[in-house]
Amino acid sequence: MYTLLIADDEPLECDAIELLITRANLPVRVIKARNGVEAVELDKQLGAHIAFLDIRMPGMDGIEAAKRIREQNPACQIVFLTAWSTFEFAQQAIRLRASEYLVKPVQRKEVYDLMDRLIASLDQQKARAIAQKEEMLEVLNLFSREFFAALKFGQITEEAMQSYFSMQGITLEEGIALVIGGLEEKRVQSFFLQNKTWGKLQISYFPSVDRMTVLLFTNQSAKMVEQIAGLDEEYRLTIGTGLPFANLTEIPHSITTASIAYTHAYRQNIRFQRYNEVLRTPRDRAQTQQMNTQMINLTLEGNREKARTVAHELLDYVSLSSEREDDTRDELYELFTLFVYEINKHIPLLPQDKVPKTSVMEQEIYVMDRIDLACEAVDRDRKDRYERPFAFIRQYVAEHLSMSLTSEGLASLIGINSKYFSQLCKTYLGSPFVEYLTKVRMEQAYALLSEGGSTVKEAAEKTGFSDTNYFSRVFRQYHGHSPSSLKESPADKE
């Protein structure tokens, strides 16, 4: 719904335009002003998308009102209502970037045609704004993920933390970390606003598939924790609270302890858990292997949320029970290497990159990504067991055009009988394999030659032809002209 402001000292003119707009059932609400001063004030209060301004009004005319509205509402589309036309008026209208003008008395068709154009323009602006917002959110989410990983493992400077939190309007440096399960990102603000005695809280949160990590900046951590623990169960959440942090450098420990508390609450099926109430148990290597096996099974089932939860539990358990980070890293390397081996054994065509040895932070990012990829593959295979293998074939062909490619060789890559592979090509590649391969090679050859960076011989070699003459014959059959014609200058062609 858009807002149309009509300013005219003649009430009949205002009413006539309002009636036309109302009858047309346009997505517009109309507000009316009797003069320029009133128009500027209404725009300030309500923010007009379109303003119809009469040129001649007592007190403040339409030109001056347009200047004021343009200053406070630059996006407003301004239309002048005028019973006259002069060169001076045209100059003023251009300077104020007026969208249009209407000559009074206004005609119905002119009003409707104008409104259609203005609404279409506003719709385009809204669509662009939504696209830009989504793009910005995507970039911010990617940045937040990297920032959170570095923050959790203490791999970021205090200055970087101050800059990040100050961008969010956070001025305090003390507080407490919470890990919450079952809280959607769109409900974070409402959850922390439900208690009016809390006032405006300073929070920073980091969403994940299976949990939400929240940094609650407050100088009353104990009081806040007690009040959160006493909330009703309307939200049906699982909450773990960590140890308070007195400054930014203590945030990583607060996050880790909150994660441990959350894992305990999740395991025990309780709603709320404080870290200092978690019962500590001695290190049990059999327990870590059991968690790893559970993580493998959940991943193979495609249960991404639960697999991630167990992965977090495993990370916390090993980190907490190791005195040195090197010991944590080495044990996680062994566990995650076994995890990857078992996953790749049961789910083919996943990336073959190895578990990193550099740091626990890199290992956490790696295993979470691997769980996501594997669960996505399981889901895709359930819907169509051949869609993913043939997506692999398309990518493989594109990346290995210079090599000798056969249906038998590619069939063995994805573990399918070669005869059945040939039948499936028609469905998943759109044609028999030889035709598909020729199409990809010829399109790539055309691109190489038209861009001017390759000779005919080079284009042939890059697309898998050892015989240039044979390449030229196939190219001519496919494109209708010789490859050398793309290398000729316009003068040569004439």
C-alpha positions as CSV (number, residue, x, y, z in Angstrom):
1,M,0.0,0.0,0.0
2,Y,1.4,3.4,-1.0
3,T,0.6,6.8,0.4
4,L,-0.6,9.6,-2.0
5,L,-0.5,13.2,-0.6
6,I,-2.8,15.7,-2.4
7,A,-2.2,19.4,-1.6
8,D,-4.6,21.9,-3.1
9,D,-6.4,24.9,-1.5
10,E,-9.5,24.0,-3.7
11,P,-11.3,21.2,-1.8
12,L,-13.3,20.2,-4.9
13,E,-10.1,19.5,-6.8
14,C,-8.7,17.4,-3.9
15,D,-12.0,15.5,-3.6
16,A,-12.2,14.8,-7.3
17,I,-8.8,13.2,-7.5
18,E,-9.5,11.2,-4.3
19,L,-12.7,9.9,-5.8
20,L,-10.9,8.8,-9.0
21,I,-8.2,7.0,-7.0
22,T,-10.8,5.3,-4.8
23,R,-12.9,4.1,-7.7
24,A,-9.9,2.6,-9.4
25,N,-9.1,0.3,-6.4
26,L,-5.4,1.2,-6.6
27,P,-3.1,0.1,-3.8
28,V,-3.0,3.7,-2.5
29,R,-4.3,5.5,0.5
30,V,-5.0,9.2,0.1
31,I,-4.2,12.0,2.6
32,K,-5.2,15.6,1.8
33,A,-3.7,19.0,2.7
34,R,-5.1,22.4,2.3
35,N,-1.8,24.2,1.7
36,G,1.9,23.8,1.4
37,V,2.7,24.0,5.1
38,E,0.2,21.3,5.9
39,A,1.5,19.1,3.1
40,V,5.1,19.3,4.4
41,E,3.9,18.4,7.9
42,L,1.8,15.5,6.8
43,D,4.7,14.1,4.7
44,K,7.0,14.4,7.7
45,Q,4.5,12.4,9.8
46,L,3.4,9.8,7.3
47,G,6.0,9.7,4.6
48,A,4.3,10.1,1.2
49,H,5.3,7.9,-1.7
50,I,3.6,10.3,-4.2
51,A,2.7,13.9,-3.7
52,F,0.3,15.9,-5.9
53,L,1.1,19.5,-5.2
54,D,-0.8,22.5,-6.5
55,I,1.5,25.2,-7.7
56,R,-0.5,28.2,-6.4
57,M,-1.4,27.8,-2.8
58,P,-1.6,30.6,-0.1
59,G,1.2,30.8,2.5
60,M,3.6,28.2,0.9
61,D,3.2,27.4,-2.8
62,G,3.7,24.0,-4.4
63,I,7.3,24.8,-5.5
64,E,8.4,25.6,-2.0
65,A,6.5,22.7,-0.5
66,A,8.2,20.4,-3.0
67,K,11.6,21.7,-1.9
68,R,10.9,20.9,1.7
69,I,9.4,17.5,1.0
70,R,12.4,16.6,-1.3
71,E,14.7,17.5,1.6
72,Q,13.0,15.3,4.2
73,N,11.7,12.6,1.8
74,P,14.1,12.2,-1.2
75,A,12.3,9.2,-2.6
76,C,8.9,10.9,-2.9
77,Q,7.6,11.1,-6.5
78,I,6.4,14.7,-6.9
79,V,3.6,15.7,-9.4
80,F,2.6,19.3,-9.9
81,L,-1.0,20.4,-10.4
82,T,-1.1,23.5,-12.5
83,A,-3.6,25.5,-14.5
84,W,-0.8,27.3,-16.3
85,S,2.5,26.6,-17.9
86,T,5.6,28.8,-18.1
87,F,9.3,28.4,-18.8
88,E,10.1,29.4,-15.2
89,F,7.8,26.7,-13.9
90,A,9.4,24.1,-16.2
91,Q,12.8,25.1,-14.9
92,Q,11.7,24.7,-11.2
93,A,10.1,21.4,-11.9
94,I,13.3,20.0,-13.5
95,R,15.4,21.2,-10.6
96,L,13.1,19.5,-8.1
97,R,13.2,16.3,-10.2
98,A,9.4,16.3,-10.5
99,S,8.0,13.0,-11.9
100,E,5.1,14.6,-13.9
101,Y,2.6,17.4,-14.0
102,L,-1.2,17.5,-14.4
103,V,-3.1,20.4,-15.9
104,K,-6.3,21.3,-14.0
105,P,-9.0,20.4,-14.2
106,V,-7.6,16.9,-14.2
107,Q,-8.9,14.3,-16.6
108,R,-9.7,10.8,-15.5
109,K,-7.6,9.0,-18.1
110,E,-4.6,11.2,-17.4
111,V,-4.8,10.5,-13.7
112,Y,-5.1,6.7,-14.2
113,D,-2.3,6.6,-16.8
114,L,0.0,8.6,-14.5
115,M,-0.8,6.5,-11.4
116,D,-0.1,3.3,-13.3
117,R,3.3,4.6,-14.3
118,L,4.1,5.9,-10.8
119,I,3.0,2.7,-9.1
120,A,5.0,0.5,-11.5
121,S,8.1,2.6,-10.7
122,L,7.5,2.3,-7.0
123,D,7.0,-1.5,-7.4
124,Q,10.4,-1.7,-9.2
125,Q,12.1,0.3,-6.5
126,K,10.6,-2.0,-3.8
127,A,11.8,-5.1,-5.7
128,R,15.3,-3.6,-6.0
129,A,15.3,-2.7,-2.4
130,I,14.3,-6.3,-1.4
131,A,16.9,-7.8,-3.6
132,Q,19.6,-5.5,-2.2
133,K,18.5,-6.3,1.3
134,E,18.6,-10.0,0.7
135,E,22.1,-9.7,-0.9
136,M,23.3,-7.6,2.1
137,L,21.9,-10.2,4.5
138,E,23.6,-13.0,2.6
139,V,26.9,-11.2,2.9
140,L,26.4,-10.2,6.5
141,N,25.4,-13.8,7.4
142,L,28.6,-15.1,5.7
143,F,30.7,-12.5,7.6
144,S,28.9,-13.3,10.9
145,R,29.6,-17.0,10.5
146,E,33.3,-16.3,10.0
147,F,33.4,-13.8,12.8
148,F,31.6,-16.1,15.2
149,A,34.0,-19.0,14.5
150,A,36.9,-16.7,15.2
151,L,35.2,-15.2,18.3
152,K,34.3,-18.6,19.8
153,F,37.9,-19.8,19.6
154,G,39.5,-16.6,20.7
155,Q,41.1,-16.0,17.3
156,I,40.1,-12.3,17.0
157,T,41.5,-9.1,18.5
158,E,39.7,-7.1,21.0
159,E,39.7,-4.1,18.6
160,A,37.9,-6.2,16.0
161,M,35.3,-7.2,18.5
162,Q,34.7,-3.6,19.5
163,S,34.3,-2.6,15.9
164,Y,31.8,-5.5,15.2
165,F,29.7,-4.8,18.2
166,S,29.7,-1.1,17.9
167,M,28.2,-1.5,14.4
168,Q,25.3,-3.1,16.2
169,G,25.0,-0.2,18.6
170,I,26.4,-2.3,21.5
171,T,28.4,-0.2,24.0
172,L,28.7,-2.5,27.0
173,E,31.5,-5.0,27.3
174,E,30.1,-7.3,30.0
175,G,27.3,-9.8,29.9
176,I,26.6,-13.5,29.4
177,A,26.4,-16.0,26.6
178,L,23.3,-18.2,26.0
179,V,22.9,-21.0,23.6
180,I,19.2,-21.6,22.6
181,G,17.6,-24.4,20.7
182,G,14.2,-23.9,19.0
183,L,14.4,-20.2,18.6
184,E,14.0,-18.9,15.0
185,E,16.0,-15.9,14.0
186,K,12.8,-13.9,13.3
187,R,11.7,-14.4,16.9
188,V,14.9,-13.4,18.7
189,Q,13.9,-9.8,19.2
190,S,10.4,-10.6,20.4
191,F,11.7,-13.2,22.9
192,F,14.0,-10.7,24.5
193,L,11.4,-7.9,24.4
194,Q,8.6,-9.9,26.1
195,N,9.6,-8.7,29.6
196,K,9.0,-4.9,29.7
197,T,11.1,-4.5,32.8
198,W,14.2,-5.5,30.8
199,G,14.1,-2.3,28.8
200,K,16.0,-2.1,25.5
201,L,18.6,-4.9,25.7
202,Q,21.9,-4.9,23.9
203,I,22.2,-8.3,22.2
204,S,24.2,-9.9,19.4
205,Y,23.2,-13.3,18.1
206,F,24.6,-15.9,15.7
207,P,22.2,-18.4,14.1
208,S,23.0,-21.9,13.2
209,V,20.9,-24.9,11.9
210,D,20.6,-26.5,15.3
211,R,21.0,-23.6,17.8
212,M,21.2,-19.9,18.3
213,T,24.1,-18.4,20.2
214,V,23.2,-15.1,21.9
215,L,25.5,-12.6,23.6
216,L,23.5,-10.7,26.1
217,F,25.3,-7.5,27.1
218,T,24.2,-6.4,30.6
219,N,25.7,-5.5,33.9
220,Q,23.1,-7.6,35.7
221,S,23.8,-11.1,34.3
222,A,22.7,-13.0,37.3
223,K,19.4,-11.2,37.5
224,M,18.8,-11.7,33.8
225,V,19.6,-15.4,33.9
226,E,17.1,-15.9,36.8
227,Q,14.4,-14.0,34.9
228,I,15.0,-16.0,31.7
229,A,14.8,-19.2,33.7
230,G,11.5,-18.2,35.1
231,L,9.8,-17.4,31.8
232,D,6.8,-19.5,30.8
233,E,7.2,-22.3,28.3
234,E,5.3,-20.7,25.5
235,Y,8.4,-20.7,23.3
236,R,9.2,-24.3,24.0
237,L,13.0,-23.6,24.0
238,T,16.1,-25.4,25.3
239,I,18.5,-22.9,26.9
240,G,22.0,-23.2,28.2
241,T,23.7,-20.3,30.0
242,G,27.4,-19.9,30.3
243,L,29.7,-18.1,32.7
244,P,29.4,-14.3,32.7
245,F,32.0,-12.3,30.9
246,A,33.4,-9.1,32.5
247,N,35.1,-7.9,29.3
248,L,35.3,-8.8,25.6
249,T,38.3,-11.1,26.0
250,E,36.2,-13.4,28.2
251,I,33.4,-13.9,25.6
252,P,35.0,-17.1,24.1
253,H,34.9,-18.9,27.5
254,S,31.3,-17.7,28.1
255,I,30.3,-19.2,24.7
256,T,32.0,-22.5,25.3
257,T,30.4,-22.9,28.8
258,A,27.0,-21.9,27.4
259,S,27.4,-24.6,24.7
260,I,28.2,-27.2,27.3
261,A,25.2,-26.2,29.4
262,Y,23.0,-26.4,26.3
263,T,24.2,-29.8,25.3
264,H,23.5,-31.1,28.8
265,A,20.0,-29.7,28.7
266,Y,19.4,-31.1,25.3
267,R,20.6,-34.6,26.4
268,Q,18.6,-34.5,29.6
269,N,15.5,-33.1,27.9
270,I,15.2,-30.2,30.3
271,R,14.2,-26.6,29.4
272,F,16.9,-24.6,31.1
273,Q,20.5,-25.3,32.3
274,R,23.1,-23.2,34.0
275,Y,26.7,-24.1,33.3
276,N,27.7,-24.0,37.0
277,E,25.1,-26.7,37.7
278,V,26.3,-29.2,35.1
279,L,27.7,-32.3,36.7
280,R,31.3,-32.8,35.6
281,T,32.3,-36.4,34.7
282,P,35.8,-37.9,34.2
283,R,37.1,-38.2,30.6
284,D,35.9,-41.3,28.9
285,R,37.3,-42.1,25.4
286,A,34.6,-44.7,24.8
287,Q,32.1,-41.8,25.2
288,T,33.8,-39.8,22.4
289,Q,33.7,-42.7,20.1
290,Q,30.1,-43.3,20.9
291,M,29.3,-39.7,20.1
292,N,31.2,-40.0,16.8
293,T,29.2,-43.1,15.8
294,Q,26.0,-41.4,16.7
295,M,27.0,-38.4,14.6
296,I,27.8,-40.7,11.6
297,N,24.4,-42.5,11.9
298,L,22.5,-39.2,12.2
299,T,24.3,-37.8,9.1
300,L,23.6,-40.9,7.1
301,E,19.9,-40.6,8.0
302,G,20.0,-37.0,6.8
303,N,19.1,-35.6,10.2
304,R,21.2,-32.4,9.9
305,E,20.0,-30.7,13.1
306,K,20.6,-33.6,15.4
307,A,23.9,-34.5,13.8
308,R,25.2,-30.9,14.3
309,T,24.0,-31.0,17.9
310,V,26.1,-34.2,18.6
311,A,29.0,-32.6,16.7
312,H,28.9,-29.6,19.1
313,E,28.6,-31.9,22.0
314,L,31.7,-33.9,20.8
315,L,33.7,-30.7,20.3
316,D,32.8,-29.4,23.7
317,Y,33.5,-32.7,25.5
318,V,37.0,-33.1,23.9
319,S,37.9,-29.4,24.4
320,L,36.8,-29.4,28.0
321,S,38.7,-32.5,29.0
322,S,42.0,-31.7,27.2
323,E,44.6,-29.6,28.9
324,R,46.2,-28.4,25.7
325,E,44.7,-27.3,22.4
326,D,47.1,-29.5,20.5
327,D,45.7,-32.6,22.3
328,T,42.1,-31.4,21.4
329,R,43.1,-30.9,17.8
330,D,44.8,-34.3,17.5
331,E,41.9,-36.2,19.0
332,L,39.3,-34.4,16.9
333,Y,41.4,-35.1,13.8
334,E,41.3,-38.8,14.4
335,L,37.5,-38.8,15.2
336,F,36.6,-36.6,12.2
337,T,38.8,-38.6,9.8
338,L,36.9,-41.7,10.8
339,F,33.6,-39.7,10.4
340,V,34.6,-38.6,6.9
341,Y,35.7,-42.1,5.9
342,E,32.4,-43.7,6.9
343,I,30.3,-40.9,5.3
344,N,32.2,-41.1,2.0
345,K,31.9,-44.9,2.0
346,H,28.1,-44.7,2.2
347,I,27.4,-41.5,0.3
348,P,29.4,-41.3,-3.0
349,L,30.5,-38.2,-4.9
350,L,31.1,-36.0,-1.9
351,P,34.2,-33.7,-1.8
352,Q,37.4,-35.6,-0.9
353,D,39.2,-32.9,1.0
354,K,40.9,-34.0,4.2
355,V,40.2,-32.9,7.8
356,P,42.4,-29.9,8.6
357,K,45.1,-30.1,11.2
358,T,45.6,-26.4,11.6
359,S,43.2,-25.6,14.5
360,V,40.1,-26.7,16.4
361,M,38.3,-23.7,14.8
362,E,39.0,-25.0,11.3
363,Q,38.0,-28.5,12.3
364,E,34.6,-27.3,13.6
365,I,33.9,-25.4,10.4
366,Y,35.0,-28.4,8.4
367,V,32.8,-31.0,10.2
368,M,29.7,-28.7,10.2
369,D,30.1,-28.1,6.5
370,R,30.6,-31.8,5.9
371,I,27.4,-32.7,7.8
372,D,25.5,-30.1,5.8
373,L,26.8,-31.5,2.4
374,A,26.2,-35.1,3.4
375,C,22.6,-34.4,4.7
376,E,21.8,-32.4,1.5
377,A,23.1,-35.4,-0.6
378,V,20.9,-37.8,1.4
379,D,17.9,-35.6,0.9
380,R,18.5,-35.2,-2.9
381,D,19.2,-39.0,-3.3
382,R,15.9,-39.8,-1.6
383,K,14.0,-37.6,-4.1
384,D,15.9,-38.8,-7.1
385,R,18.8,-41.2,-6.8
386,Y,20.3,-40.2,-10.2
387,E,20.0,-36.4,-10.1
388,R,23.1,-35.9,-8.1
389,P,25.3,-38.4,-10.0
390,F,24.4,-36.8,-13.3
391,A,25.0,-33.3,-11.9
392,F,28.5,-34.7,-11.1
393,I,28.8,-35.9,-14.7
394,R,27.9,-32.5,-16.1
395,Q,30.5,-30.8,-14.0
396,Y,33.1,-33.5,-14.7
397,V,32.6,-33.3,-18.4
398,A,32.9,-29.5,-18.3
399,E,36.1,-29.7,-16.4
400,H,37.8,-32.5,-18.4
401,L,36.9,-31.6,-22.0
402,S,40.5,-32.0,-23.2
403,M,40.5,-35.6,-22.0
404,S,39.2,-38.8,-23.7
405,L,35.7,-39.2,-22.3
406,T,33.6,-42.4,-22.8
407,S,30.3,-43.5,-21.4
408,E,31.9,-46.6,-20.0
409,G,34.5,-44.6,-18.1
410,L,31.9,-42.1,-16.7
411,A,29.5,-44.8,-15.8
412,S,32.2,-46.4,-13.6
413,L,32.9,-43.1,-11.9
414,I,29.3,-42.9,-10.6
415,G,28.9,-46.7,-10.1
416,I,26.3,-47.4,-12.7
417,N,26.1,-50.1,-15.3
418,S,27.3,-48.7,-18.7
419,K,24.2,-49.8,-20.6
420,Y,21.9,-48.3,-18.0
421,F,24.0,-45.2,-18.0
422,S,23.3,-44.7,-21.7
423,Q,19.6,-45.0,-21.1
424,L,19.7,-42.5,-18.2
425,C,21.6,-40.0,-20.3
426,K,18.5,-39.2,-22.4
427,T,16.6,-38.3,-19.2
428,Y,19.3,-36.5,-17.2
429,L,21.5,-35.0,-20.0
430,G,18.7,-34.5,-22.6
431,S,20.3,-36.7,-25.3
432,P,22.5,-39.7,-25.8
433,F,25.9,-39.3,-24.2
434,V,27.8,-38.8,-27.5
435,E,25.4,-36.1,-28.6
436,Y,25.7,-34.4,-25.3
437,L,29.5,-34.5,-25.3
438,T,29.6,-33.1,-28.8
439,K,27.2,-30.3,-27.9
440,V,29.3,-29.3,-24.9
441,R,32.6,-29.5,-26.8
442,M,31.3,-27.5,-29.8
443,E,29.8,-24.8,-27.6
444,Q,33.1,-24.5,-25.7
445,A,35.0,-24.5,-29.0
446,Y,32.8,-21.7,-30.3
447,A,33.4,-19.6,-27.1
448,L,37.2,-20.1,-27.3
449,L,37.4,-19.1,-31.0
450,S,34.9,-16.2,-30.8
451,E,36.7,-14.7,-27.8
452,G,39.9,-14.6,-29.9
453,G,42.2,-16.2,-27.4
454,S,42.7,-19.5,-29.1
455,T,43.8,-20.7,-32.5
456,V,41.8,-23.4,-34.3
457,K,44.4,-26.0,-33.3
458,E,44.4,-24.8,-29.6
459,A,40.5,-24.9,-29.5
460,A,40.6,-28.4,-30.9
461,E,43.1,-29.6,-28.3
462,K,41.2,-27.9,-25.4
463,T,38.0,-29.6,-26.4
464,G,39.4,-33.1,-26.8
465,F,40.3,-33.4,-30.5
466,S,43.8,-34.5,-31.5
467,D,43.0,-34.2,-35.2
468,T,42.3,-30.6,-36.3
469,N,40.8,-31.6,-39.6
470,Y,38.3,-33.9,-37.8
471,F,37.5,-31.1,-35.3
472,S,36.8,-28.7,-38.2
473,R,34.4,-31.2,-39.9
474,V,32.5,-31.7,-36.6
475,F,32.4,-27.9,-36.0
476,R,31.1,-27.2,-39.5
477,Q,28.4,-29.9,-39.1
478,Y,27.3,-28.5,-35.7
479,H,27.5,-24.7,-36.3
480,G,27.1,-24.5,-40.1
481,H,30.4,-22.8,-40.8
482,S,34.1,-23.6,-40.4
483,P,36.0,-22.7,-37.2
484,S,38.4,-20.7,-39.2
485,S,35.6,-18.3,-40.2
486,L,35.5,-17.0,-36.6
487,K,39.2,-16.1,-36.8
488,E,38.8,-14.0,-40.0
489,S,38.5,-10.3,-39.8
490,P,35.3,-8.5,-41.1
491,A,37.3,-7.4,-44.2
492,D,38.3,-11.0,-45.0
493,K,34.7,-12.2,-44.7
494,E,33.6,-9.6,-47.3
